[in-house]
Amino acid sequence: MAEYLVNCSFYFKIGACRHGDRCSRLHNKPTFSQTILIQNIYRNPQNSAQTADASRCAVSDVEMQEHYDNADLLCFQQEVFTEMEEKYGEVEEMNVCDNLGDHLVGNVYVKFRREEDAEKAVLDLNNRWFNGQPMHAELSPVTDFREACCRQYEMGSCTRGGFCNFMHLKPISRELRRELYGRRRKRYRKPSSPKASLVPFVKVAIFAVVVGNYLSIRHRSQSRSRERRSRSRNRSRGGRERERRRSRDRERSGRF
C-alpha cells in the first residue's frame, strides 16, 4: 500500500511534519542534499513564556529587535556557523526556528555549498553532544527557505502563533552576518599561485632575452656590413694606387 501514498507536502517543504512517523503520507528522506537539519538543538528561554495565543505573536518592533539582539542567540548562531564552516565546509545559509511545536522547536537548518560537506556533517554530528544532549542530524529536502517560511509571521500577523507548521525563523543580525560571511570570504579566498605570481617576471625575462638576441644579431650584421664596405673601399683605393704607379712608370719610360 505504501507505494500508493501521496508525498507529504509539509515534509517536502519544511523537512519536518507534526505527525512524524504516524503521518498518512510519505516522507521521502533525501539520499543527498546541500541542507542538513539539526533537530531541537537551540533552547530559547523565552519560548517557555509563549503560547499558541495569537496575541503573543504580534509584538512590537522594539521587542523583536531586543529579542534578536539577545546575547545568547547571537553567541549560539556564531558558534554553530563557525563550527560548521571550519569543520565541514562552506555554508551558504543557516536558519534557526522560533516555533514551539515539537517537530520544529529549536531546529537549525544549515545549507552547505557542496552536498559532500552536508553528508560529512551529518555523519559526524550524530556522534556528538551539545549542551549536555546528543545531537540528531539528517539530510533535509529543504533547498528554498522562502517556500518554507511563514509569510504572515514575517509581517507580524501569524494567527497560529508559535505552533504554526511553517518556519518562524530567527534571522541572523546584519552585523553578525557581515562578520561571519566577511570572515568566510577571507578564509575561502584562493591564495595566488606561486607559478601565477612568477608569470609576469618570466614574461619580462623572455622579452629581455628576445630583445637582447635581436640587438646582438643586429649589431653583428651592422659590423659585417661595415667590414664589407671597408674592404670594398680598400680594394678601390688599392686599384687606383696601382693605376697611378703604372701611369708614372709609363711616363718615365716615355711610353704611352
VENVENTA-V929993 format. One record per pair of residues at least 24 apart in sequence whose ideal C-beta (glycine too) atoms are under 10 Angstrom apart, sorted by the first residue. I is the first residue (numbers start at 0). J is the second residue. If there is no record, write none. Layout:
I,J ; I,J
This chain:
1,25 ; 6,140 ; 9,102 ; 9,147 ; 9,164 ; 9,165 ; 10,102 ; 10,139 ; 10,140 ; 10,141 ; 11,140 ; 11,141 ; 11,146 ; 11,147 ; 12,140 ; 12,141 ; 12,143 ; 12,144 ; 12,146 ; 12,147 ; 12,148 ; 12,164 ; 12,165 ; 12,166 ; 13,96 ; 13,98 ; 13,102 ; 13,103 ; 13,106 ; 13,108 ; 13,139 ; 13,140 ; 13,141 ; 13,144 ; 13,146 ; 13,147 ; 13,148 ; 13,164 ; 13,165 ; 13,166 ; 14,38 ; 14,102 ; 14,103 ; 14,106 ; 14,108 ; 14,137 ; 14,138 ; 14,139 ; 14,140 ; 14,141 ; 14,142 ; 14,147 ; 14,166 ; 15,96 ; 15,98 ; 15,100 ; 15,101 ; 15,102 ; 15,103 ; 15,106 ; 15,108 ; 15,137 ; 15,139 ; 15,141 ; 15,147 ; 15,164 ; 15,166 ; 16,102 ; 16,103 ; 16,164 ; 17,100 ; 17,101 ; 17,102 ; 17,103 ; 17,162 ; 17,164 ; 18,102 ; 19,101 ; 19,102 ; 26,140 ; 27,140 ; 28,137 ; 28,138 ; 28,139 ; 28,140 ; 29,114 ; 29,117 ; 29,137 ; 29,138 ; 29,139 ; 29,140 ; 29,141 ; 29,142 ; 30,114 ; 30,118 ; 30,138 ; 31,114 ; 31,115 ; 31,117 ; 31,118 ; 31,138 ; 32,110 ; 32,111 ; 32,114 ; 32,117 ; 32,118 ; 32,121 ; 32,137 ; 32,138 ; 32,139 ; 32,140 ; 32,141 ; 32,142 ; 33,90 ; 33,91 ; 33,92 ; 33,109 ; 33,110 ; 33,111 ; 33,112 ; 33,113 ; 33,114 ; 33,115 ; 33,116 ; 33,117 ; 33,118 ; 33,138 ; 33,139 ; 33,141 ; 33,142 ; 34,91 ; 34,92 ; 34,94 ; 34,108 ; 34,109 ; 34,110 ; 34,111 ; 34,114 ; 34,117 ; 34,137 ; 34,138 ; 34,139 ; 34,140 ; 34,141 ; 34,142 ; 34,143 ; 34,144 ; 35,83 ; 35,87 ; 35,107 ; 35,108 ; 35,109 ; 35,110 ; 35,111 ; 35,116 ; 35,117 ; 35,118 ; 35,119 ; 35,120 ; 35,121 ; 35,124 ; 35,136 ; 35,137 ; 35,138 ; 35,139 ; 35,141 ; 36,96 ; 36,106 ; 36,107 ; 36,108 ; 36,109 ; 36,121 ; 36,135 ; 36,136 ; 36,137 ; 36,138 ; 36,139 ; 36,140 ; 36,141 ; 37,79 ; 37,83 ; 37,95 ; 37,105 ; 37,106 ; 37,107 ; 37,108 ; 37,109 ; 37,120 ; 37,121 ; 37,124 ; 37,125 ; 37,129 ; 37,134 ; 37,135 ; 37,136 ; 37,137 ; 37,139 ; 38,96 ; 38,101 ; 38,102 ; 38,103 ; 38,104 ; 38,105 ; 38,106 ; 38,107 ; 38,134 ; 38,135 ; 38,136 ; 38,137 ; 39,96 ; 39,101 ; 39,102 ; 39,103 ; 39,104 ; 39,105 ; 39,106 ; 39,107 ; 39,132 ; 39,134 ; 39,135 ; 40,75 ; 40,79 ; 40,95 ; 40,96 ; 40,105 ; 40,106 ; 40,107 ; 40,124 ; 40,129 ; 40,130 ; 40,132 ; 40,134 ; 40,135 ; 40,136 ; 41,71 ; 41,72 ; 41,75 ; 41,76 ; 41,79 ; 41,95 ; 41,96 ; 41,97 ; 41,104 ; 41,105 ; 41,106 ; 41,107 ; 41,129 ; 41,130 ; 41,169 ; 42,71 ; 42,75 ; 42,104 ; 42,105 ; 42,130 ; 42,132 ; 43,69 ; 43,71 ; 43,72 ; 43,75 ; 43,95 ; 43,96 ; 43,97 ; 43,99 ; 43,104 ; 43,105 ; 43,169 ; 44,69 ; 44,71 ; 45,69 ; 45,71 ; 45,72 ; 45,97 ; 46,97 ; 46,98 ; 46,99 ; 46,104 ; 46,105 ; 46,161 ; 47,99 ; 49,97 ; 49,98 ; 49,99 ; 49,160 ; 49,161 ; 49,162 ; 50,99 ; 50,160 ; 50,161 ; 50,162 ; 51,99 ; 51,100 ; 51,158 ; 51,159 ; 51,160 ; 51,161 ; 51,162 ; 51,163 ; 52,158 ; 52,160 ; 52,161 ; 52,162 ; 53,156 ; 53,157 ; 53,158 ; 53,159 ; 53,160 ; 54,160 ; 55,99 ; 55,160 ; 55,161 ; 56,149 ; 56,151 ; 56,152 ; 56,155 ; 56,156 ; 56,157 ; 56,158 ; 56,159 ; 56,160 ; 56,161 ; 56,163 ; 56,167 ; 57,155 ; 57,156 ; 57,157 ; 57,158 ; 57,160 ; 58,155 ; 59,155 ; 60,155 ; 63,155 ; 64,172 ; 66,97 ; 66,169 ; 67,97 ; 67,169 ; 67,170 ; 67,171 ; 67,172 ; 67,175 ; 68,172 ; 68,174 ; 68,175 ; 69,169 ; 72,97 ; 72,169 ; 72,171 ; 72,172 ; 72,175 ; 73,171 ; 73,172 ; 73,174 ; 73,175 ; 73,178 ; 74,175 ; 75,105 ; 75,107 ; 75,129 ; 75,130 ; 75,169 ; 76,107 ; 76,169 ; 76,170 ; 76,171 ; 76,172 ; 76,175 ; 76,176 ; 76,179 ; 77,171 ; 77,175 ; 77,178 ; 77,179 ; 78,129 ; 79,107 ; 79,109 ; 79,129 ; 80,107 ; 80,109 ; 80,171 ; 80,175 ; 80,176 ; 80,178 ; 80,179 ; 80,180 ; 80,182 ; 80,183 ; 81,179 ; 81,182 ; 81,183 ; 82,109 ; 82,120 ; 82,124 ; 82,127 ; 82,129 ; 83,107 ; 83,109 ; 83,110 ; 83,111 ; 83,116 ; 83,117 ; 83,120 ; 83,124 ; 84,109 ; 84,111 ; 84,112 ; 84,116 ; 84,179 ; 84,180 ; 84,182 ; 84,183 ; 84,186 ; 84,187 ; 85,186 ; 86,116 ; 86,119 ; 86,120 ; 86,123 ; 86,124 ; 87,111 ; 87,113 ; 87,115 ; 87,116 ; 87,117 ; 87,118 ; 87,119 ; 87,120 ; 87,121 ; 87,122 ; 87,123 ; 87,124 ; 88,112 ; 88,113 ; 88,114 ; 88,115 ; 88,116 ; 88,117 ; 88,119 ; 88,120 ; 88,187 ; 89,113 ; 89,116 ; 89,183 ; 89,186 ; 89,187 ; 90,116 ; 90,117 ; 90,120 ; 90,179 ; 90,180 ; 90,183 ; 91,180 ; 91,183 ; 92,142 ; 92,144 ; 92,171 ; 93,171 ; 93,176 ; 93,179 ; 94,141 ; 94,144 ; 94,147 ; 94,148 ; 94,166 ; 94,168 ; 94,169 ; 94,170 ; 94,171 ; 95,166 ; 95,167 ; 95,168 ; 95,169 ; 95,170 ; 95,171 ; 96,147 ; 96,161 ; 96,166 ; 96,167 ; 96,168 ; 96,169 ; 97,149 ; 97,152 ; 97,161 ; 97,163 ; 97,166 ; 97,167 ; 97,168 ; 97,169 ; 97,170 ; 98,149 ; 98,152 ; 98,159 ; 98,160 ; 98,161 ; 98,162 ; 98,163 ; 98,164 ; 98,165 ; 98,166 ; 98,167 ; 98,168 ; 99,160 ; 99,161 ; 99,162 ; 99,163 ; 99,167 ; 100,159 ; 100,161 ; 100,162 ; 100,163 ; 100,164 ; 100,167 ; 101,162 ; 102,164 ; 103,161 ; 103,162 ; 103,163 ; 103,164 ; 103,165 ; 103,166 ; 103,167 ; 104,161 ; 104,162 ; 106,139 ; 106,166 ; 106,168 ; 107,134 ; 107,136 ; 107,169 ; 108,139 ; 108,141 ; 108,144 ; 108,147 ; 108,166 ; 108,168 ; 109,136 ; 109,139 ; 110,139 ; 110,141 ; 110,142 ; 110,143 ; 110,144 ; 112,187 ; 114,138 ; 141,166 ; 144,168
